Amino acid sequence: MIRKATPDDHARIHAIRMGVRENILSDPSLVTAEEVDWYRDHAIFLVAEEAGEIVGFTCANHQTGLVWALFVDPAHEAHGHGRALLDAALAELAAAGHAQAWLTTGSGTRAERFYRRHGWREMGRSIDEQIVFIRALAQEDAG
Ligand SMILES: CC(C)(COP(=O)(O)OP(=O)(O)OC[C@H]1O[C@@H](n2cnc3c(N)ncnc32)[C@H](O)[C@@H]1OP(=O)(O)O)[C@@H](O)C(=O)NCCC(=O)NCCS
């Protein structure tokens, strides 16, 4: 089940963010509480639940088309939550009027392979050596 995040979800979301084995947050101060609150209150912030427990989350920026975060608890990987979260975020970006979404991710990761399989195209490397991916959004994505 996919639903909007609430303030009560943040402890579990934080635990998932800190528990991933790839795309680890090297410096937690780079993500501020203000940013997290902004995504929840003003942008796109969704969680996936399995048996009543949050197992993954995604954040996207309806103003810029950026998928800012997509994280699934390693214990719940390969159950389709990443796909479901991403599809839901892309539907909201398409509904907000975007023809294209973009994101960055570490190279050589499960996420890189996941995005390539799902139609994302590499545009080169960012200044911090992340892969910059774009994906066209069809109107059908808006659901
Ligand atoms: C990348 C990431 C989000 C993928 O999440 P996930 O929940 O494992 O993704 P999915 O389960 O949707 O898909 C992964 C694969 O699992 C398998 N899978 C999906 N649903 C399945 C199911 N119901 N049963 C069995 N296998 C399944 C498929 O092989 C799928 O491959 P496909 O995409 O070609 O169909 C997750 O691995 C992650 O959080 N990684 C660490 C953090 C990270 O790098 N995030 C990205 C930062 S930008």
The ligand as a Gaussian input file, in Angstrom:
#p B3LYP/6-31G(d) Opt

LIG

0 1
 C       16.915000       0.571000      -5.611000
 C       15.772000       0.205000      -4.675000
 C       14.918000       1.431000      -4.386000
 C       14.897000      -0.885000      -5.339000
 O       13.829000      -1.206000      -4.485000
 P       13.081000      -2.647000      -4.502000
 O       11.893000      -2.516000      -3.622000
 O       14.041000      -3.735000      -4.222000
 O       12.650000      -2.690000      -6.041000
 P       11.603000      -3.684000      -6.713000
 O       11.300000      -4.816000      -5.792000
 O       10.461000      -2.884000      -7.205000
 O       12.405000      -4.176000      -7.987000
 C       13.652000      -4.834000      -7.892000
 C       13.593000      -6.213000      -8.512000
 O       12.991000      -7.065000      -7.555000
 C       12.327000      -8.120000      -8.224000
 N       10.907000      -8.125000      -7.806000
 C       10.039000      -7.107000      -7.812000
 N        8.843000      -7.492000      -7.335000
 C        8.970000      -8.774000      -6.999000
 C        8.093000      -9.740000      -6.430000
 N        6.828000      -9.423000      -6.110000
 N        8.571000     -10.947000      -6.193000
 C        9.845000     -11.276000      -6.500000
 N       10.728000     -10.400000      -7.051000
 C       10.292000      -9.196000      -7.305000
 C       12.453000      -7.880000      -9.664000
 O       13.566000      -8.605000     -10.141000
 C       12.741000      -6.412000      -9.736000
 O       13.366000      -6.192000     -10.928000
 P       12.548000      -5.413000     -12.105000
 O       12.608000      -3.993000     -11.669000
 O       13.310000      -5.681000     -13.342000
 O       11.145000      -5.909000     -12.134000
 C       16.289000      -0.399000      -3.344000
 O       17.159000      -1.475000      -3.673000
 C       17.018000       0.561000      -2.457000
 O       16.391000       1.248000      -1.640000
 N       18.366000       0.609000      -2.551000
 C       19.206000       1.345000      -1.612000
 C       18.978000       2.806000      -1.645000
 C       19.193000       3.395000      -2.992000
 O       20.199000       3.130000      -3.628000
 N       18.206000       4.201000      -3.387000
 C       18.271000       4.944000      -4.616000
 C       18.940000       6.236000      -4.316000
 S       18.720000       7.351000      -5.634000

